[in-house]
Amino acid sequence: MTAATLCQFGQLAAVRIEAPDGAQAIVTLYGAHLVSWKSSAGQERLFCSAKSKRDGSAAIRGGMPVIFPQFGKRGSGLRHGFARISDWRMIDSGRQGEDSFAEFCLAASDLAPQLALDWPFQFELRLRIALHADKLDVALTVRNNGTDAFPFSAALHTYYLIDDLAQASIAGLQHVRFEEQDQSMALQEQAALRFEDKLDRIYFQVPDALVLDAGSHTATLEQAGFTDVVVWNPGALDAALLTDLADEEYRHFVCIEPALIEPDLLAAGAEWRAVQRINCTTVTPEVR
């Protein structure tokens, strides 16, 4: 079995990564966007909207978009940056230990002309995705190949598939400072974060691993290099305004995004690397 093979996702060229134990993932070259990740038992772990366009005309709603070089509207460039709407290249694939992996690259020379004018720095992004069983490792590397330092933010905007938003919870954020969408600051008091309606928060300097209770499974989320975590769900009212989200789909995902929110300044010739590690465990009815 080959570790990575070409396939299609809608009208988009994509790569299927397959582990010998049956675990697999699909990554579109458009955005190096992880749109599906299934365990060795065939369970899908990521949410991807049924109404999201799959033709390269807009960013994909779901999966794991790569956010670079700015987060949201915190800058003068494109919202969430250009990495998720640019065409990447697969540069490597294979097996290492139990993992099957593929690595993707986006460099300044790959950008559309207008994007290159808007962000005129010599950079290289690399995204390495490795998996087996019910484990996923994603590493993002930013290199400054130019002679001038540049500022950047980055995130992996991960949409986790859950059974029911009303029953989902996230542990590990207690006593962590967070910013609400209106930029007010507060401290997480509850041991478990739950969802009653729309939620849009940035948690800064998250110290430990998080645990997502998704209903039929739990996911332990570890990160290194990324300092912050964004937690988001649009809630019913905002979800109704999103044309690329079907009715009631908001009930079946929560975004938990490892992130570097405050821009870092990357010196000429320097490199920054961050990793997200996800380990899922199926919850049996007896445990519930």
C-alpha positions in Angstrom: 0.0 0.0 0.0 1.3 3.4 -1.0 1.2 6.0 1.9 -0.3 8.8 -0.2 -2.2 8.7 -3.5 -3.9 11.4 -5.6 -7.7 11.6 -5.5 -10.5 14.2 -5.8 -12.5 16.2 -3.3 -15.3 17.7 -5.3 -13.6 19.4 -8.1 -10.3 19.8 -6.1 -7.2 17.8 -6.5 -6.4 16.1 -3.3 -4.2 13.5 -1.6 -5.4 10.5 0.4 -3.0 9.4 3.2 -3.5 5.8 4.2 -2.0 3.9 7.2 -1.6 0.1 7.1 -4.1 -0.2 10.0 -6.9 1.5 7.9 -6.6 5.1 9.2 -6.8 7.6 6.5 -7.0 11.3 5.7 -7.8 13.5 2.7 -5.9 16.7 2.1 -6.8 19.1 -0.8 -3.9 20.8 -2.5 -6.0 23.9 -2.4 -5.0 25.3 1.0 -3.3 22.0 2.1 -6.7 21.6 3.7 -7.3 18.5 5.8 -10.9 17.8 5.0 -11.4 14.3 6.4 -9.6 12.1 9.0 -10.9 8.7 9.8 -9.7 6.3 12.5 -8.5 2.8 11.7 -12.1 1.7 12.6 -13.5 4.1 10.0 -14.9 6.8 12.3 -14.8 10.3 10.9 -13.3 12.8 13.4 -13.6 16.1 11.5 -16.6 18.1 10.5 -17.0 19.4 6.9 -20.1 21.2 5.8 -22.3 19.6 3.2 -22.8 23.1 1.7 -19.2 24.1 1.5 -17.9 24.8 -2.0 -15.4 22.3 -3.3 -14.2 24.0 -6.4 -11.5 26.4 -5.2 -13.8 29.5 -5.4 -13.9 30.0 -1.6 -12.3 28.6 1.5 -13.6 25.3 2.6 -16.0 25.3 5.7 -14.7 22.6 7.9 -11.7 20.2 8.4 -8.5 21.9 9.3 -7.7 25.2 7.4 -4.2 26.6 7.7 -4.4 30.2 9.0 -1.4 32.4 7.9 -0.1 35.1 8.0 -2.9 36.8 10.0 -5.6 35.6 12.3 -9.1 36.9 11.5 -9.2 40.6 10.9 -6.2 41.3 13.1 -4.2 42.9 10.3 -4.6 44.7 7.0 -4.5 41.6 4.8 -7.1 38.9 3.9 -9.2 37.6 6.8 -7.4 34.5 8.1 -4.7 35.1 5.5 -3.9 33.5 2.1 -2.6 30.1 3.0 -6.1 28.5 3.0 -6.9 29.8 -0.5 -3.6 29.1 -2.2 -2.4 26.1 -4.1 0.1 24.0 -2.3 2.5 21.3 -3.5 3.0 17.8 -2.0 6.7 17.4 -1.6 7.1 14.2 0.4 5.2 11.2 1.6 5.9 7.8 3.2 6.0 5.8 6.4 7.8 6.5 9.6 7.3 3.9 12.3 3.6 3.3 12.6 2.7 6.6 10.9 1.9 7.3 7.3 2.6 10.9 6.4 2.5 13.5 3.6 4.2 16.9 3.6 3.0 19.9 1.7 4.7 23.2 0.8 3.7 26.8 -0.1 6.4 29.3 -1.0 6.3 32.9 -2.0 6.8 31.8 -5.6 3.5 29.8 -5.5 1.3 32.8 -4.7 -1.1 34.4 -7.1 0.4 37.7 -8.4 -1.9 40.0 -6.4 -1.3 38.0 -3.2 2.5 38.3 -3.7 2.2 42.0 -4.1 0.1 42.3 -1.0 2.5 40.3 1.1 6.0 40.8 -0.5 8.1 38.5 1.8 10.2 35.5 0.9 8.7 32.7 2.9 8.1 29.0 2.9 5.4 27.1 4.7 5.5 23.4 5.3 2.6 21.3 6.6 3.3 17.7 7.7 0.3 15.4 8.4 1.0 12.0 10.0 -1.5 9.4 11.3 -2.2 5.9 12.4 -5.0 4.2 14.5 -6.9 7.1 16.1 -3.9 9.5 16.3 -3.1 12.5 14.2 0.0 14.8 14.3 0.1 18.0 12.3 3.3 20.1 12.1 3.4 23.6 10.6 6.8 25.2 9.8 7.3 28.8 8.8 10.6 29.8 7.2 11.9 33.3 6.4 13.9 32.9 3.2 14.3 36.6 2.7 16.6 39.4 4.0 13.9 41.2 6.0 12.1 40.1 9.2 8.3 39.7 8.8 5.5 39.5 11.4 3.0 36.6 11.2 0.3 34.8 13.1 -0.8 31.2 12.5 -3.4 28.7 13.5 -4.9 25.3 12.6 -8.6 26.1 12.5 -9.8 22.6 13.4 -13.5 21.7 13.2 -14.2 18.6 15.4 -17.1 16.4 14.6 -19.3 16.0 17.7 -22.6 14.3 18.5 -24.5 17.2 19.9 -23.3 20.7 20.8 -25.5 20.9 23.9 -23.7 17.8 25.4 -20.1 18.7 24.3 -17.5 20.1 26.7 -13.8 21.0 26.9 -11.7 20.4 29.9 -8.3 22.0 30.5 -9.1 25.7 30.3 -9.8 26.4 33.9 -7.9 29.5 35.2 -6.9 30.5 31.7 -7.3 34.1 30.6 -9.5 34.7 27.5 -10.8 37.4 25.2 -14.4 37.5 24.1 -15.4 38.6 20.6 -16.1 42.1 21.9 -12.4 42.2 23.2 -13.4 42.1 26.9 -11.2 39.9 29.0 -12.1 37.4 31.7 -10.8 34.3 33.4 -12.2 30.8 32.8 -13.7 29.7 36.2 -15.4 26.5 35.2 -13.5 23.2 35.1 -15.3 22.3 31.9 -16.4 24.7 29.1 -19.9 24.1 27.8 -21.9 25.5 24.9 -25.2 27.2 25.5 -25.2 29.5 22.4 -22.7 31.2 20.2 -19.2 31.2 21.6 -16.1 32.9 20.2 -13.1 33.1 22.6 -9.3 33.3 22.4 -7.6 31.7 25.3 -4.1 32.9 25.8 -1.0 31.0 27.1 -2.9 27.7 27.4 -0.6 25.6 29.7 -1.9 22.0 29.3 -3.5 19.5 27.0 -7.3 19.9 26.4 -9.8 17.1 26.4 -12.9 17.4 24.1 -15.9 15.3 25.1 -17.6 14.8 21.7 -20.2 12.3 22.9 -19.3 9.0 21.3 -15.6 9.7 21.7 -13.1 12.0 23.5 -10.2 13.8 22.0 -7.0 14.7 23.8 -5.5 17.8 22.2 -1.8 18.7 22.8 0.1 21.5 21.2 3.7 22.8 21.1 4.8 26.1 19.5 1.3 27.4 19.4 0.7 29.4 22.6 -3.1 30.1 22.4 -6.4 28.3 21.7 -9.4 29.7 19.9 -12.8 28.1 20.7 -15.7 28.9 18.3 -19.2 27.9 17.4 -21.5 30.3 15.6 -24.7 29.3 17.5 -28.1 29.2 15.8 -28.5 32.8 14.7 -25.0 33.3 13.2 -25.1 29.9 11.6 -28.3 30.8 9.8 -26.3 33.7 8.1 -23.6 31.4 6.8 -24.4 30.4 3.3 -21.9 27.5 3.4 -23.4 25.9 6.5 -26.5 23.7 6.3 -29.4 24.0 8.7 -28.6 22.6 12.1 -25.0 21.7 11.1 -23.7 24.0 13.8 -24.9 21.5 16.4 -22.4 18.9 15.1 -19.1 20.7 15.3 -16.9 22.8 17.6 -13.7 24.6 16.5 -10.7 24.3 18.8 -7.8 25.9 17.2 -4.2 25.9 18.3 -2.9 29.3 17.5 -0.3 32.0 17.7 -2.5 35.1 17.9 -0.2 37.9 18.7 2.1 38.3 15.7 5.6 37.0 16.1 8.5 38.6 14.3 10.5 36.1 12.3 14.0 37.1 11.6 15.7 36.7 8.2 16.8 33.1 7.8 14.9 32.0 10.9 12.3 29.2 11.2 9.3 28.7 13.5 7.6 25.3 14.1 4.4 24.3 15.9 2.7 21.0 16.3 -0.8 19.8 17.1 -1.3 16.2 18.4 -4.8 14.6 18.6 -5.5 11.3 20.2 -9.2 10.1 20.1 -10.7 7.4 22.3 -14.1 5.8 21.6 -16.5 6.0 24.5 -18.6 2.8 24.9 -22.2 3.0 26.0 -21.3 1.2 29.3 -18.9 4.0 30.2 -21.7 6.6 29.6 
